[in-house]
Amino acid sequence: MAATKDNAALAAEKKAEAAAKKAAKADKASSAKGASAPLPKGYVPRLKKMYRDAVVPSLKEEFGYSSGMQVPRLVKVTVSMGVGEAKENKKILDAAVEDIGHITGQKAIKTKARKSIATFKIRQGQEIGAKVTLRGAMMWEFLDRLINVALPRVKDFRGVNGNAFDGHGNYSLGLNEQIIFPEIDFDKIEKIMGLNIAIVTTAATDKEAKSLLARMGMPFRK
């Protein structure tokens, strides 16, 4: 029984190490493509420091991890906007790209339809949205602003849905308005648009992922 547990712990550590190496490599590639405002070298985001100093020890105690490498960590955050109106008005799509750039501090890319949908008059390959993938310091900075600045600005806010996990430790959050982010100037926006946020973690279960996010301050609805 003990041997089985040790093997499981070793496998978890190897998986975590592989995820960390992949994230580091992707982070370098992302930086090469260019964030609009690079962070100072050696800078440690406040939320990352909180994760290392407080979240990791508390998760080890809660779930009985034998190694710090088993503790769930954040891998990446994807922020996206679907812009159905883009097929008639390219200006709306350009505005979405610009808004995501302001919100995340990193240049967004336009996304294309994977297949044609006659009902919505969408052709395969047509540009219909915008997205950005955040890793490293940019990811931590964005999550900090999301949790502590943007979400509290939602009207009649009562918390986010605690059941929006995918069964594999990843969480999705939908927001109705981009104007809850202070980086957006209401007087200069083209149109009020919603956005989707996907948070990918190394957690093996949704319970572990929820505890990870909750301990970092994610205000789950009670």
N, C-alpha and C positions, 0 to 999 in steps of 0.2 A: 504494500500500500504506500509506504514511504517512498519507494523507488518510483512509483507511478507519479506521485506528487512532485518529486524532484524533476522527472522528465518533463512534466507539464510546465513547471516553472522555467526550465531551461528553454523550452520551445517558445514560451511567452517572451523571454528575454531576447532570443534571437529575432523574433518577429518585431519586437520594439526597436532593436538595433537597426534592422533592415529598413524600417519605416523612418527612423531618424536620418539614416544616410540618404534615403531617397528624398526626404523633405529638404535636407541641406543642399543636395544637388539641384533640386527644383528651385530652391530659393535663389541660388546663384544665377540660374537661367532667367528667373523672373527679374532679378536685378539688372541683368544684362539688357533686357528688353526696355527697362527704364521705368522707375517710379518717378512721379512728377516732383517729389521732394524727398530725396534720399536722407535717411536718418544718420546722425553723426556716428562715426566709427566707434565701437566699444559701448554704444548706448544700450542700456537694458530697460525695456519698457516696464512700467510700473506693474502691470498685470502679470508679466512673466516673472518678475521678482516675487510677487505674491504667490504665484503658483509654486515656485521652487521652495520658498521659505515656510509657507503655511499649508497650501493645498496638498502637496506631495506627502508630508508627514501624516496629515489627517486621513488621507485616502489609504495609506499603508495600514493605519490603525483600524479603519473601518472594514477593510476587506481582507486584512491579514496577509498582505503581500510580503514575500520573503526578501524581495529585492526591489530597489527603486526603479529598475528597468521595467518592472511589471505594472507600475503605476500608469494609468491612461494619460495620454498627452494629446495636445492638439496637433493636427497634421496640416490642415489648410482650411481656409474659409473662402467660399465662392459667393460673390454678390452679382445678381443678374436682374435684368429687366426685360420683360416681354413687351414688344411694341407692335401690336397688331396693325396700328395705323400707319406703320412705316411703308406699307405697300402703296399707299396713296400720298404720303407726305414724308419725304426723306429727312426733312428738317426736324421732325419729332425724334427720329432715330439718332441724329447727330446730337440732339439735346440730351438724350438718354446717356449716350457715351460720355458727354461732358459732365453730366450730373454724377455719374458713378465715379468719374475721375476725381471730382471735388470731394465726394463722400469718403472715398477710400485712400486718396493720395497716390493712386497708381493708375496708369493709363489703361482704359478698357478697350476691349475688342468687340467688333460687331459679330453677331451670331447669325447663322443661316438655317433655314428650314431643312430638315433632313429628308422630308418627303412632301409631296404635293397633297394639299387638302382642298378639294374642290368646293366643299361647303363654305370655307372661309376665303376662297379665292387666293390660296397661297400656293406658290410654285416651289418645287424643290430647288434649293440653292438660293432662294430669295432671302435677303437680309431682313430679319424680323425682331432682333433684340440686341442686347449688349451685356457683356459680363466681364468680370475681372476675378482672378484667383490670387488670393493673398497668402503668403507664407512668411515665416520669420517675424522680424520686428514689425513689419507693416500689418501682419495678421493680429498680433497682440495689441497694437495701437488701435486698430479698428474695433476690435471686440471691447476694449476698454471704453471707447467713446459710445459704442452701441449700448452697452449695459448701463453706464453711469450718466450719459448725457442724452442720447436720442430717445431711448425707450421711456424715460420719465416724462418726455415731452408729448407723448401720445395722449390724446384727449380721453378722459375717463379711464385711464390705464389701470387694469386690475391684475396684471401679470401676463406672461406668455404661456401658451399651451404646453403643458408638461408631458403630453402624449405624442408629440410630433417626432418621435424617433423612428428609425427605419428597421429596427431589429438587429442592427449590426453596430450600434454605438454612435450613429451619426444623427445630427439634429437639423431640422429645417424650420425656418421661420419666415412668415410672409408679413410684409408691412404694406399698408395702404397708401402711404404718402412719403415721398422722399424729403419733404420739407421738415420732418422731425429732426433731421440732421442740421446742426447750426452752420455747416459749411455751405448750405444752399440758401441763396438769396431769393426769397419769395417773389420779389419784384422783377427778377430777371429770368425766372423759369419759363419755359415754353408751355409746359403742361404739367399738372399734378399727376404723377405716376407712382405705381406701387413697385416694390422690389422684393426679391426672394433672397434669403441668406441661408446657405448650407454650410454647416460646421462639421468637418470630418475629424474624427478622433481615432485613437488606437484602441479604445475600449472594446472589450470582448462582448459586453452586454449593454443593453440600454440603461439598466440600473446603475452601472458603473459610470457611464457617460453622463447621466443626469446628475449624479452626485458630483462629478468633476465640474460641470458647468455651474451647478448650484453653489458650490464652494467658491467659485470665482465671481459670484454675484448675480448670475442669471436669475431674474425675478420670475420664477415659475408660479403660475396661478395656483392658489391653494383651494 
